[in-house]
């Protein structure tokens, strides 16, 4: 994600560096953008600064065709509980 794409209140999925880009890693978590600066995107889940490359927007990324509201467990598994289909980005 680019810093300029982050909007206050946007739902995001944090993928820590040790997850090596794997959005289903157990340490990934959802949060909300609270602010940005030239270097970081600040996310409300823990009040820490995140490197932009570790943040995925949930407003336009993983979704399910059945339009189910996905919870954190579904996002971590990349599979919808509603229909059983794989979540696509």
PDB file of N, CA, C and O in Angstrom:
ATOM      1  N   UNK A   1       0.850  -1.175   0.000  1.00  0.00           N
ATOM      2  CA  UNK A   1       0.000   0.000   0.000  1.00  0.00           C
ATOM      3  C   UNK A   1       0.898   1.240   0.000  1.00  0.00           C
ATOM      4  O   UNK A   1       1.958   1.246   0.626  1.00  0.00           O
ATOM      5  N   UNK A   2       0.479   2.255  -0.684  1.00  0.00           N
ATOM      6  CA  UNK A   2       1.213   3.516  -0.700  1.00  0.00           C
ATOM      7  C   UNK A   2       0.625   4.448   0.364  1.00  0.00           C
ATOM      8  O   UNK A   2      -0.580   4.437   0.615  1.00  0.00           O
ATOM      9  N   UNK A   3       1.483   5.246   0.976  1.00  0.00           N
ATOM     10  CA  UNK A   3       1.033   6.175   2.015  1.00  0.00           C
ATOM     11  C   UNK A   3      -0.074   7.081   1.490  1.00  0.00           C
ATOM     12  O   UNK A   3      -1.047   7.345   2.197  1.00  0.00           O
ATOM     13  N   UNK A   4       0.066   7.557   0.259  1.00  0.00           N
ATOM     14  CA  UNK A   4      -0.928   8.492  -0.286  1.00  0.00           C
ATOM     15  C   UNK A   4      -2.294   7.831  -0.509  1.00  0.00           C
ATOM     16  O   UNK A   4      -3.296   8.530  -0.664  1.00  0.00           O
ATOM     17  N   UNK A   5      -2.345   6.499  -0.526  1.00  0.00           N
ATOM     18  CA  UNK A   5      -3.618   5.790  -0.689  1.00  0.00           C
ATOM     19  C   UNK A   5      -4.342   5.582   0.638  1.00  0.00           C
ATOM     20  O   UNK A   5      -5.540   5.296   0.650  1.00  0.00           O
ATOM     21  N   UNK A   6      -3.636   5.719   1.742  1.00  0.00           N
ATOM     22  CA  UNK A   6      -4.231   5.503   3.067  1.00  0.00           C
ATOM     23  C   UNK A   6      -5.122   6.677   3.448  1.00  0.00           C
ATOM     24  O   UNK A   6      -4.694   7.831   3.404  1.00  0.00           O
ATOM     25  N   UNK A   7      -6.347   6.380   3.816  1.00  0.00           N
ATOM     26  CA  UNK A   7      -7.313   7.404   4.237  1.00  0.00           C
ATOM     27  C   UNK A   7      -7.721   7.147   5.681  1.00  0.00           C
ATOM     28  O   UNK A   7      -7.911   5.996   6.074  1.00  0.00           O
ATOM     29  N   UNK A   8      -7.856   8.193   6.466  1.00  0.00           N
ATOM     30  CA  UNK A   8      -8.290   8.061   7.858  1.00  0.00           C
ATOM     31  C   UNK A   8      -9.602   7.280   7.913  1.00  0.00           C
ATOM     32  O   UNK A   8     -10.546   7.598   7.190  1.00  0.00           O
ATOM     33  N   UNK A   9      -9.663   6.251   8.778  1.00  0.00           N
ATOM     34  CA  UNK A   9     -10.844   5.428   8.928  1.00  0.00           C
ATOM     35  C   UNK A   9     -10.883   4.210   8.021  1.00  0.00           C
ATOM     36  O   UNK A   9     -11.748   3.350   8.187  1.00  0.00           O
ATOM     37  N   UNK A  10      -9.958   4.118   7.057  1.00  0.00           N
ATOM     38  CA  UNK A  10      -9.917   2.985   6.129  1.00  0.00           C
ATOM     39  C   UNK A  10      -9.593   1.699   6.895  1.00  0.00           C
ATOM     40  O   UNK A  10      -8.687   1.677   7.728  1.00  0.00           O
ATOM     41  N   UNK A  11     -10.335   0.640   6.607  1.00  0.00           N
ATOM     42  CA  UNK A  11     -10.033  -0.672   7.180  1.00  0.00           C
ATOM     43  C   UNK A  11      -8.815  -1.236   6.472  1.00  0.00           C
ATOM     44  O   UNK A  11      -8.730  -1.205   5.245  1.00  0.00           O
ATOM     45  N   UNK A  12      -7.869  -1.753   7.251  1.00  0.00           N
ATOM     46  CA  UNK A  12      -6.654  -2.321   6.673  1.00  0.00           C
ATOM     47  C   UNK A  12      -6.312  -3.644   7.343  1.00  0.00           C
ATOM     48  O   UNK A  12      -6.787  -3.945   8.438  1.00  0.00           O
ATOM     49  N   UNK A  13      -5.489  -4.418   6.671  1.00  0.00           N
ATOM     50  CA  UNK A  13      -4.996  -5.703   7.166  1.00  0.00           C
ATOM     51  C   UNK A  13      -3.491  -5.572   7.288  1.00  0.00           C
ATOM     52  O   UNK A  13      -2.807  -5.339   6.292  1.00  0.00           O
ATOM     53  N   UNK A  14      -2.965  -5.718   8.502  1.00  0.00           N
ATOM     54  CA  UNK A  14      -1.537  -5.579   8.770  1.00  0.00           C
ATOM     55  C   UNK A  14      -0.851  -6.929   8.592  1.00  0.00           C
ATOM     56  O   UNK A  14      -1.245  -7.919   9.209  1.00  0.00           O
ATOM     57  N   UNK A  15       0.170  -6.963   7.751  1.00  0.00           N
ATOM     58  CA  UNK A  15       0.964  -8.168   7.503  1.00  0.00           C
ATOM     59  C   UNK A  15       2.390  -7.859   7.971  1.00  0.00           C
ATOM     60  O   UNK A  15       3.135  -7.179   7.266  1.00  0.00           O
ATOM     61  N   UNK A  16       2.778  -8.356   9.164  1.00  0.00           N
ATOM     62  CA  UNK A  16       4.115  -8.027   9.681  1.00  0.00           C
ATOM     63  C   UNK A  16       5.224  -8.605   8.812  1.00  0.00           C
ATOM     64  O   UNK A  16       5.018  -9.581   8.091  1.00  0.00           O
ATOM     65  N   UNK A  17       6.392  -7.997   8.886  1.00  0.00           N
ATOM     66  CA  UNK A  17       7.511  -8.408   8.039  1.00  0.00           C
ATOM     67  C   UNK A  17       7.844  -9.894   8.184  1.00  0.00           C
ATOM     68  O   UNK A  17       8.170 -10.547   7.192  1.00  0.00           O
ATOM     69  N   UNK A  18       7.768 -10.435   9.396  1.00  0.00           N
ATOM     70  CA  UNK A  18       8.129 -11.842   9.584  1.00  0.00           C
ATOM     71  C   UNK A  18       7.118 -12.799   8.940  1.00  0.00           C
ATOM     72  O   UNK A  18       7.364 -14.003   8.878  1.00  0.00           O
ATOM     73  N   UNK A  19       5.981 -12.269   8.460  1.00  0.00           N
ATOM     74  CA  UNK A  19       4.999 -13.092   7.740  1.00  0.00           C
ATOM     75  C   UNK A  19       5.381 -13.231   6.267  1.00  0.00           C
ATOM     76  O   UNK A  19       4.764 -14.007   5.537  1.00  0.00           O
ATOM     77  N   UNK A  20       6.388 -12.488   5.830  1.00  0.00           N
ATOM     78  CA  UNK A  20       6.901 -12.557   4.457  1.00  0.00           C
ATOM     79  C   UNK A  20       5.789 -12.416   3.411  1.00  0.00           C
ATOM     80  O   UNK A  20       5.750 -13.153   2.427  1.00  0.00           O
ATOM     81  N   UNK A  21       4.882 -11.451   3.643  1.00  0.00           N
ATOM     82  CA  UNK A  21       3.832 -11.164   2.674  1.00  0.00           C
ATOM     83  C   UNK A  21       2.647 -12.106   2.711  1.00  0.00           C
ATOM     84  O   UNK A  21       1.746 -11.985   1.882  1.00  0.00           O
ATOM     85  N   UNK A  22       2.622 -13.043   3.647  1.00  0.00           N
ATOM     86  CA  UNK A  22       1.533 -14.027   3.741  1.00  0.00           C
ATOM     87  C   UNK A  22       0.370 -13.444   4.546  1.00  0.00           C
ATOM     88  O   UNK A  22       0.461 -13.375   5.772  1.00  0.00           O
ATOM     89  N   UNK A  23      -0.725 -13.022   3.894  1.00  0.00           N
ATOM     90  CA  UNK A  23      -1.844 -12.402   4.616  1.00  0.00           C
ATOM     91  C   UNK A  23      -2.615 -13.380   5.495  1.00  0.00           C
ATOM     92  O   UNK A  23      -3.481 -12.957   6.261  1.00  0.00           O
ATOM     93  N   UNK A  24      -2.322 -14.672   5.406  1.00  0.00           N
ATOM     94  CA  UNK A  24      -3.006 -15.647   6.260  1.00  0.00           C
ATOM     95  C   UNK A  24      -2.167 -16.003   7.486  1.00  0.00           C
ATOM     96  O   UNK A  24      -2.585 -16.839   8.288  1.00  0.00           O
ATOM     97  N   UNK A  25      -0.993 -15.389   7.651  1.00  0.00           N
ATOM     98  CA  UNK A  25      -0.129 -15.645   8.807  1.00  0.00           C
ATOM     99  C   UNK A  25      -0.884 -15.326  10.094  1.00  0.00           C
ATOM    100  O   UNK A  25      -1.680 -14.388  10.137  1.00  0.00           O
ATOM    101  N   UNK A  26      -0.633 -16.102  11.131  1.00  0.00           N
ATOM    102  CA  UNK A  26      -1.358 -15.970  12.400  1.00  0.00           C
ATOM    103  C   UNK A  26      -1.172 -14.603  13.066  1.00  0.00           C
ATOM    104  O   UNK A  26      -2.037 -14.176  13.831  1.00  0.00           O
ATOM    105  N   UNK A  27      -0.079 -13.920  12.796  1.00  0.00           N
ATOM    106  CA  UNK A  27       0.178 -12.620  13.425  1.00  0.00           C
ATOM    107  C   UNK A  27      -0.414 -11.437  12.663  1.00  0.00           C
ATOM    108  O   UNK A  27      -0.275 -10.296  13.104  1.00  0.00           O
ATOM    109  N   UNK A  28      -1.064 -11.683  11.543  1.00  0.00           N
ATOM    110  CA  UNK A  28      -1.729 -10.604  10.812  1.00  0.00           C
ATOM    111  C   UNK A  28      -2.963 -10.171  11.586  1.00  0.00           C
ATOM    112  O   UNK A  28      -3.563 -10.972  12.303  1.00  0.00           O
ATOM    113  N   UNK A  29      -3.343  -8.906  11.444  1.00  0.00           N
ATOM    114  CA  UNK A  29      -4.536  -8.433  12.133  1.00  0.00           C
ATOM    115  C   UNK A  29      -5.138  -7.221  11.423  1.00  0.00           C
ATOM    116  O   UNK A  29      -4.466  -6.515  10.671  1.00  0.00           O
ATOM    117  N   UNK A  30      -6.423  -7.007  11.688  1.00  0.00           N
ATOM    118  CA  UNK A  30      -7.109  -5.880  11.064  1.00  0.00           C
ATOM    119  C   UNK A  30      -7.068  -4.669  11.978  1.00  0.00           C
ATOM    120  O   UNK A  30      -6.885  -4.786  13.189  1.00  0.00           O
ATOM    121  N   UNK A  31      -7.241  -3.512  11.374  1.00  0.00           N
ATOM    122  CA  UNK A  31      -7.271  -2.262  12.124  1.00  0.00           C
ATOM    123  C   UNK A  31      -7.819  -1.161  11.247  1.00  0.00           C
ATOM    124  O   UNK A  31      -8.335  -1.410  10.157  1.00  0.00           O
ATOM    125  N   UNK A  32      -7.700   0.076  11.743  1.00  0.00           N
ATOM    126  CA  UNK A  32      -8.187   1.253  11.027  1.00  0.00           C
ATOM    127  C   UNK A  32      -7.089   2.295  10.968  1.00  0.00           C
ATOM    128  O   UNK A  32      -6.391   2.526  11.955  1.00  0.00           O
ATOM    129  N   UNK A  33      -6.934   2.924   9.815  1.00  0.00           N
ATOM    130  CA  UNK A  33      -5.952   3.988   9.659  1.00  0.00           C
ATOM    131  C   UNK A  33      -6.392   5.182  10.510  1.00  0.00           C
ATOM    132  O   UNK A  33      -7.527   5.647  10.407  1.00  0.00           O
ATOM    133  N   UNK A  34      -5.480   5.667  11.346  1.00  0.00           N
ATOM    134  CA  UNK A  34      -5.772   6.858  12.149  1.00  0.00           C
ATOM    135  C   UNK A  34      -5.082   8.091  11.587  1.00  0.00           C
ATOM    136  O   UNK A  34      -5.607   9.199  11.692  1.00  0.00           O
ATOM    137  N   UNK A  35      -3.898   7.904  10.985  1.00  0.00           N
ATOM    138  CA  UNK A  35      -3.184   9.028  10.377  1.00  0.00           C
ATOM    139  C   UNK A  35      -1.986   8.482   9.608  1.00  0.00           C
ATOM    140  O   UNK A  35      -1.693   7.287   9.637  1.00  0.00           O
ATOM    141  N   UNK A  36      -1.309   9.391   8.924  1.00  0.00           N
ATOM    142  CA  UNK A  36      -0.088   9.048   8.187  1.00  0.00           C
ATOM    143  C   UNK A  36       0.912  10.186   8.345  1.00  0.00           C
ATOM    144  O   UNK A  36       0.553  11.299   8.729  1.00  0.00           O
ATOM    145  N   UNK A  37       2.172   9.887   8.044  1.00  0.00           N
ATOM    146  CA  UNK A  37       3.169  10.934   7.872  1.00  0.00           C
ATOM    147  C   UNK A  37       4.010  10.543   6.664  1.00  0.00           C
ATOM    148  O   UNK A  37       3.588   9.688   5.885  1.00  0.00           O
ATOM    149  N   UNK A  38       5.163  11.127   6.485  1.00  0.00           N
ATOM    150  CA  UNK A  38       5.970  10.839   5.297  1.00  0.00           C
ATOM    151  C   UNK A  38       6.512   9.411   5.293  1.00  0.00           C
ATOM    152  O   UNK A  38       6.901   8.905   4.240  1.00  0.00           O
ATOM    153  N   UNK A  39       6.544   8.761   6.447  1.00  0.00           N
ATOM    154  CA  UNK A  39       7.195   7.460   6.581  1.00  0.00           C
ATOM    155  C   UNK A  39       6.248   6.314   6.949  1.00  0.00           C
ATOM    156  O   UNK A  39       6.457   5.180   6.517  1.00  0.00           O
ATOM    157  N   UNK A  40       5.202   6.600   7.748  1.00  0.00           N
ATOM    158  CA  UNK A  40       4.380   5.539   8.318  1.00  0.00           C
ATOM    159  C   UNK A  40       2.890   5.740   8.096  1.00  0.00           C
ATOM    160  O   UNK A  40       2.409   6.847   7.854  1.00  0.00           O
ATOM    161  N   UNK A  41       2.177   4.618   8.188  1.00  0.00           N
ATOM    162  CA  UNK A  41       0.724   4.603   8.291  1.00  0.00           C
ATOM    163  C   UNK A  41       0.429   4.190   9.729  1.00  0.00           C
ATOM    164  O   UNK A  41       0.881   3.135  10.174  1.00  0.00           O
ATOM    165  N   UNK A  42      -0.320   5.007  10.458  1.00  0.00           N
ATOM    166  CA  UNK A  42      -0.656   4.691  11.838  1.00  0.00           C
ATOM    167  C   UNK A  42      -2.001   3.971  11.867  1.00  0.00           C
ATOM    168  O   UNK A  42      -2.990   4.451  11.313  1.00  0.00           O
ATOM    169  N   UNK A  43      -2.019   2.807  12.527  1.00  0.00           N
ATOM    170  CA  UNK A  43      -3.183   1.933  12.534  1.00  0.00           C
ATOM    171  C   UNK A  43      -3.669   1.751  13.969  1.00  0.00           C
ATOM    172  O   UNK A  43      -2.853   1.589  14.877  1.00  0.00           O
ATOM    173  N   UNK A  44      -4.983   1.776  14.187  1.00  0.00           N
ATOM    174  CA  UNK A  44      -5.584   1.802  15.521  1.00  0.00           C
ATOM    175  C   UNK A  44      -5.526   0.502  16.302  1.00  0.00           C
ATOM    176  O   UNK A  44      -5.805   0.524  17.501  1.00  0.00           O
ATOM    177  N   UNK A  45      -5.185  -0.622  15.706  1.00  0.00           N
ATOM    178  CA  UNK A  45      -5.227  -1.876  16.461  1.00  0.00           C
ATOM    179  C   UNK A  45      -4.281  -1.933  17.638  1.00  0.00           C
ATOM    180  O   UNK A  45      -4.619  -2.518  18.666  1.00  0.00           O
ATOM    181  N   UNK A  46      -3.102  -1.339  17.517  1.00  0.00           N
ATOM    182  CA  UNK A  46      -2.133  -1.360  18.610  1.00  0.00           C
ATOM    183  C   UNK A  46      -1.503  -0.002  18.863  1.00  0.00           C
ATOM    184  O   UNK A  46      -0.688   0.149  19.773  1.00  0.00           O
ATOM    185  N   UNK A  47      -1.871   0.969  18.075  1.00  0.00           N
ATOM    186  CA  UNK A  47      -1.294   2.295  18.235  1.00  0.00           C
ATOM    187  C   UNK A  47       0.174   2.362  17.849  1.00  0.00           C
ATOM    188  O   UNK A  47       0.925   3.174  18.391  1.00  0.00           O
ATOM    189  N   UNK A  48       0.586   1.517  16.918  1.00  0.00           N
ATOM    190  CA  UNK A  48       1.970   1.536  16.465  1.00  0.00           C
ATOM    191  C   UNK A  48       2.035   2.029  15.028  1.00  0.00           C
ATOM    192  O   UNK A  48       1.038   2.018  14.307  1.00  0.00           O
ATOM    193  N   UNK A  49       3.199   2.451  14.633  1.00  0.00           N
ATOM    194  CA  UNK A  49       3.400   2.881  13.254  1.00  0.00           C
ATOM    195  C   UNK A  49       3.717   1.660  12.402  1.00  0.00           C
ATOM    196  O   UNK A  49       4.449   0.767  12.827  1.00  0.00           O
ATOM    197  N   UNK A  50       3.159   1.631  11.200  1.00  0.00           N
ATOM    198  CA  UNK A  50       3.363   0.506  10.287  1.00  0.00           C
ATOM    199  C   UNK A  50       4.068   0.977   9.037  1.00  0.00           C
ATOM    200  O   UNK A  50       3.754   2.038   8.498  1.00  0.00           O
ATOM    201  N   UNK A  51       5.017   0.190   8.578  1.00  0.00           N
ATOM    202  CA  UNK A  51       5.606   0.475   7.286  1.00  0.00           C
ATOM    203  C   UNK A  51       4.523   0.283   6.225  1.00  0.00           C
ATOM    204  O   UNK A  51       3.773  -0.690   6.293  1.00  0.00           O
ATOM    205  N   UNK A  52       4.422   1.178   5.254  1.00  0.00           N
ATOM    206  CA  UNK A  52       3.361   1.093   4.245  1.00  0.00           C
ATOM    207  C   UNK A  52       3.314  -0.246   3.520  1.00  0.00           C
ATOM    208  O   UNK A  52       2.234  -0.719   3.165  1.00  0.00           O
ATOM    209  N   UNK A  53       4.478  -0.866   3.294  1.00  0.00           N
ATOM    210  CA  UNK A  53       4.475  -2.140   2.575  1.00  0.00           C
ATOM    211  C   UNK A  53       3.905  -3.293   3.406  1.00  0.00           C
ATOM    212  O   UNK A  53       3.695  -4.387   2.882  1.00  0.00           O
ATOM    213  N   UNK A  54       3.653  -3.054   4.704  1.00  0.00           N
ATOM    214  CA  UNK A  54       3.087  -4.085   5.573  1.00  0.00           C
ATOM    215  C   UNK A  54       1.573  -3.927   5.752  1.00  0.00           C
ATOM    216  O   UNK A  54       0.972  -4.638   6.557  1.00  0.00           O
ATOM    217  N   UNK A  55       0.957  -3.010   5.016  1.00  0.00           N
ATOM    218  CA  UNK A  55      -0.465  -2.713   5.196  1.00  0.00           C
ATOM    219  C   UNK A  55      -1.220  -2.967   3.898  1.00  0.00           C
ATOM    220  O   UNK A  55      -0.790  -2.548   2.823  1.00  0.00           O
ATOM    221  N   UNK A  56      -2.358  -3.662   4.013  1.00  0.00           N
ATOM    222  CA  UNK A  56      -3.236  -3.944   2.879  1.00  0.00           C
ATOM    223  C   UNK A  56      -4.586  -3.293   3.159  1.00  0.00           C
ATOM    224  O   UNK A  56      -5.140  -3.465   4.244  1.00  0.00           O
ATOM    225  N   UNK A  57      -5.116  -2.556   2.208  1.00  0.00           N
ATOM    226  CA  UNK A  57      -6.436  -1.958   2.373  1.00  0.00           C
ATOM    227  C   UNK A  57      -7.506  -3.035   2.302  1.00  0.00           C
ATOM    228  O   UNK A  57      -7.486  -3.866   1.394  1.00  0.00           O
ATOM    229  N   UNK A  58      -8.437  -3.033   3.245  1.00  0.00           N
ATOM    230  CA  UNK A  58      -9.572  -3.960   3.204  1.00  0.00           C
ATOM    231  C   UNK A  58     -10.753  -3.331   2.483  1.00  0.00           C
ATOM    232  O   UNK A  58     -11.755  -3.998   2.225  1.00  0.00           O
ATOM    233  N   UNK A  59     -10.638  -2.056   2.159  1.00  0.00           N
ATOM    234  CA  UNK A  59     -11.727  -1.393   1.458  1.00  0.00           C
ATOM    235  C   UNK A  59     -11.783  -1.806  -0.005  1.00  0.00           C
ATOM    236  O   UNK A  59     -12.822  -1.672  -0.651  1.00  0.00           O
ATOM    237  N   UNK A  60     -10.664  -2.310  -0.533  1.00  0.00           N
ATOM    238  CA  UNK A  60     -10.674  -2.736  -1.936  1.00  0.00           C
ATOM    239  C   UNK A  60      -9.833  -3.983  -2.155  1.00  0.00           C
ATOM    240  O   UNK A  60      -9.434  -4.255  -3.287  1.00  0.00           O
ATOM    241  N   UNK A  61      -9.550  -4.750  -1.102  1.00  0.00           N
ATOM    242  CA  UNK A  61      -8.838  -6.000  -1.286  1.00  0.00           C
ATOM    243  C   UNK A  61      -9.676  -7.169  -0.789  1.00  0.00           C
ATOM    244  O   UNK A  61     -10.872  -7.178  -1.077  1.00  0.00           O
ATOM    245  N   UNK A  62      -9.156  -8.144  -0.076  1.00  0.00           N
ATOM    246  CA  UNK A  62      -9.881  -9.410   0.046  1.00  0.00           C
ATOM    247  C   UNK A  62     -11.400  -9.293   0.225  1.00  0.00           C
ATOM    248  O   UNK A  62     -11.887  -8.584   1.105  1.00  0.00           O
ATOM    249  N   UNK A  63     -12.118  -9.999  -0.623  1.00  0.00           N
ATOM    250  CA  UNK A  63     -13.575  -9.998  -0.583  1.00  0.00           C
ATOM    251  C   UNK A  63     -14.082 -11.346  -1.047  1.00  0.00           C
ATOM    252  O   UNK A  63     -13.334 -12.136  -1.623  1.00  0.00           O
ATOM    253  N   UNK A  64     -15.356 -11.609  -0.793  1.00  0.00           N
ATOM    254  CA  UNK A  64     -15.972 -12.843  -1.261  1.00  0.00           C
ATOM    255  C   UNK A  64     -17.107 -12.490  -2.211  1.00  0.00           C
ATOM    256  O   UNK A  64     -17.815 -11.502  -2.014  1.00  0.00           O
ATOM    257  N   UNK A  65     -17.270 -13.303  -3.236  1.00  0.00           N
ATOM    258  CA  UNK A  65     -18.319 -13.061  -4.227  1.00  0.00           C
ATOM    259  C   UNK A  65     -19.719 -13.094  -3.632  1.00  0.00           C
ATOM    260  O   UNK A  65     -20.633 -12.481  -4.185  1.00  0.00           O
ATOM    261  N   UNK A  66     -19.912 -13.808  -2.496  1.00  0.00           N
ATOM    262  CA  UNK A  66     -21.242 -13.903  -1.898  1.00  0.00           C
ATOM    263  C   UNK A  66     -21.584 -12.654  -1.087  1.00  0.00           C
ATOM    264  O   UNK A  66     -22.675 -12.566  -0.524  1.00  0.00           O
ATOM    265  N   UNK A  67     -20.654 -11.677  -1.019  1.00  0.00           N
ATOM    266  CA  UNK A  67     -20.857 -10.400  -0.336  1.00  0.00           C
ATOM    267  C   UNK A  67     -20.996 -10.555   1.176  1.00  0.00           C
ATOM    268  O   UNK A  67     -21.583  -9.695   1.833  1.00  0.00           O
ATOM    269  N   UNK A  68     -20.468 -11.631   1.730  1.00  0.00           N
ATOM    270  CA  UNK A  68     -20.439 -11.842   3.166  1.00  0.00           C
ATOM    271  C   UNK A  68     -19.477 -10.831   3.797  1.00  0.00           C
ATOM    272  O   UNK A  68     -18.409 -10.571   3.241  1.00  0.00           O
ATOM    273  N   UNK A  69     -19.841 -10.259   4.953  1.00  0.00           N
ATOM    274  CA  UNK A  69     -18.906  -9.406   5.685  1.00  0.00           C
ATOM    275  C   UNK A  69     -17.865 -10.316   6.327  1.00  0.00           C
ATOM    276  O   UNK A  69     -18.194 -11.096   7.221  1.00  0.00           O
ATOM    277  N   UNK A  70     -16.634 -10.226   5.888  1.00  0.00           N
ATOM    278  CA  UNK A  70     -15.587 -11.143   6.321  1.00  0.00           C
ATOM    279  C   UNK A  70     -15.040 -10.744   7.686  1.00  0.00           C
ATOM    280  O   UNK A  70     -14.789  -9.567   7.944  1.00  0.00           O
ATOM    281  N   UNK A  71     -14.857 -11.740   8.563  1.00  0.00           N
ATOM    282  CA  UNK A  71     -14.266 -11.460   9.867  1.00  0.00           C
ATOM    283  C   UNK A  71     -12.770 -11.789   9.819  1.00  0.00           C
ATOM    284  O   UNK A  71     -12.268 -12.281   8.809  1.00  0.00           O
ATOM    285  N   UNK A  72     -12.065 -11.512  10.918  1.00  0.00           N
ATOM    286  CA  UNK A  72     -10.614 -11.702  10.946  1.00  0.00           C
ATOM    287  C   UNK A  72     -10.223 -13.153  10.713  1.00  0.00           C
ATOM    288  O   UNK A  72      -9.220 -13.421  10.051  1.00  0.00           O
ATOM    289  N   UNK A  73     -10.993 -14.090  11.241  1.00  0.00           N
ATOM    290  CA  UNK A  73     -10.694 -15.514  11.049  1.00  0.00           C
ATOM    291  C   UNK A  73     -10.775 -15.891   9.572  1.00  0.00           C
ATOM    292  O   UNK A  73      -9.928 -16.625   9.063  1.00  0.00           O
ATOM    293  N   UNK A  74     -11.798 -15.383   8.890  1.00  0.00           N
ATOM    294  CA  UNK A  74     -11.945 -15.666   7.458  1.00  0.00           C
ATOM    295  C   UNK A  74     -10.799 -15.048   6.666  1.00  0.00           C
ATOM    296  O   UNK A  74     -10.261 -15.676   5.754  1.00  0.00           O
ATOM    297  N   UNK A  75     -10.425 -13.810   7.016  1.00  0.00           N
ATOM    298  CA  UNK A  75      -9.329 -13.155   6.313  1.00  0.00           C
ATOM    299  C   UNK A  75      -8.022 -13.899   6.533  1.00  0.00           C
ATOM    300  O   UNK A  75      -7.226 -14.049   5.607  1.00  0.00           O
ATOM    301  N   UNK A  76      -7.799 -14.366   7.758  1.00  0.00           N
ATOM    302  CA  UNK A  76      -6.575 -15.110   8.046  1.00  0.00           C
ATOM    303  C   UNK A  76      -6.528 -16.413   7.255  1.00  0.00           C
ATOM    304  O   UNK A  76      -5.467 -16.813   6.775  1.00  0.00           O
ATOM    305  N   UNK A  77      -7.677 -17.077   7.119  1.00  0.00           N
ATOM    306  CA  UNK A  77      -7.747 -18.349   6.388  1.00  0.00           C
ATOM    307  C   UNK A  77      -7.916 -18.135   4.885  1.00  0.00           C
ATOM    308  O   UNK A  77      -7.747 -19.068   4.101  1.00  0.00           O
ATOM    309  N   UNK A  78      -8.252 -16.896   4.481  1.00  0.00           N
ATOM    310  CA  UNK A  78      -8.534 -16.567   3.078  1.00  0.00           C
ATOM    311  C   UNK A  78      -9.645 -17.464   2.519  1.00  0.00           C
ATOM    312  O   UNK A  78      -9.611 -17.862   1.354  1.00  0.00           O
ATOM    313  N   UNK A  79     -10.640 -17.777   3.379  1.00  0.00           N
ATOM    314  CA  UNK A  79     -11.779 -18.595   2.979  1.00  0.00           C
ATOM    315  C   UNK A  79     -13.029 -18.081   3.681  1.00  0.00           C
ATOM    316  O   UNK A  79     -13.011 -17.838   4.888  1.00  0.00           O
ATOM    317  N   UNK A  80     -14.126 -17.914   2.922  1.00  0.00           N
ATOM    318  CA  UNK A  80     -15.407 -17.413   3.433  1.00  0.00           C
ATOM    319  C   UNK A  80     -16.151 -18.533   4.165  1.00  0.00           C
ATOM    320  O   UNK A  80     -16.282 -19.642   3.648  1.00  0.00           O
ATOM    321  N   UNK A  81     -16.637 -18.229   5.373  1.00  0.00           N
ATOM    322  CA  UNK A  81     -17.447 -19.200   6.112  1.00  0.00           C
ATOM    323  C   UNK A  81     -18.848 -19.303   5.520  1.00  0.00           C
ATOM    324  O   UNK A  81     -19.484 -20.354   5.603  1.00  0.00           O
ATOM    325  N   UNK A  82     -19.324 -18.222   4.928  1.00  0.00           N
ATOM    326  CA  UNK A  82     -20.680 -18.192   4.374  1.00  0.00           C
ATOM    327  C   UNK A  82     -20.891 -19.151   3.236  1.00  0.00           C
ATOM    328  O   UNK A  82     -21.892 -19.867   3.201  1.00  0.00           O
ATOM    329  N   UNK A  83     -19.955 -19.177   2.294  1.00  0.00           N
ATOM    330  CA  UNK A  83     -20.127 -20.033   1.109  1.00  0.00           C
ATOM    331  C   UNK A  83     -19.002 -21.055   0.941  1.00  0.00           C
ATOM    332  O   UNK A  83     -19.101 -21.957   0.109  1.00  0.00           O
ATOM    333  N   UNK A  84     -17.929 -20.914   1.733  1.00  0.00           N
ATOM    334  CA  UNK A  84     -16.819 -21.858   1.649  1.00  0.00           C
ATOM    335  C   UNK A  84     -15.823 -21.564   0.548  1.00  0.00           C
ATOM    336  O   UNK A  84     -14.838 -22.286   0.395  1.00  0.00           O
ATOM    337  N   UNK A  85     -16.068 -20.494  -0.237  1.00  0.00           N
ATOM    338  CA  UNK A  85     -15.166 -20.186  -1.348  1.00  0.00           C
ATOM    339  C   UNK A  85     -13.908 -19.485  -0.841  1.00  0.00           C
ATOM    340  O   UNK A  85     -13.893 -18.881   0.232  1.00  0.00           O
ATOM    341  N   UNK A  86     -12.849 -19.589  -1.656  1.00  0.00           N
ATOM    342  CA  UNK A  86     -11.615 -18.893  -1.367  1.00  0.00           C
ATOM    343  C   UNK A  86     -11.831 -17.399  -1.557  1.00  0.00           C
ATOM    344  O   UNK A  86     -12.488 -16.974  -2.508  1.00  0.00           O
ATOM    345  N   UNK A  87     -11.279 -16.612  -0.653  1.00  0.00           N
ATOM    346  CA  UNK A  87     -11.390 -15.146  -0.743  1.00  0.00           C
ATOM    347  C   UNK A  87     -10.403 -14.667  -1.781  1.00  0.00           C
ATOM    348  O   UNK A  87      -9.259 -15.119  -1.810  1.00  0.00           O
ATOM    349  N   UNK A  88     -10.832 -13.761  -2.630  1.00  0.00           N
ATOM    350  CA  UNK A  88      -9.962 -13.218  -3.674  1.00  0.00           C
ATOM    351  C   UNK A  88      -9.601 -11.775  -3.361  1.00  0.00           C
ATOM    352  O   UNK A  88     -10.344 -11.065  -2.682  1.00  0.00           O
ATOM    353  N   UNK A  89      -8.466 -11.362  -3.860  1.00  0.00           N
ATOM    354  CA  UNK A  89      -8.028  -9.986  -3.633  1.00  0.00           C
ATOM    355  C   UNK A  89      -8.307  -9.148  -4.860  1.00  0.00           C
ATOM    356  O   UNK A  89      -8.011  -7.954  -4.873  1.00  0.00           O
TER     357      UNK A  89
END
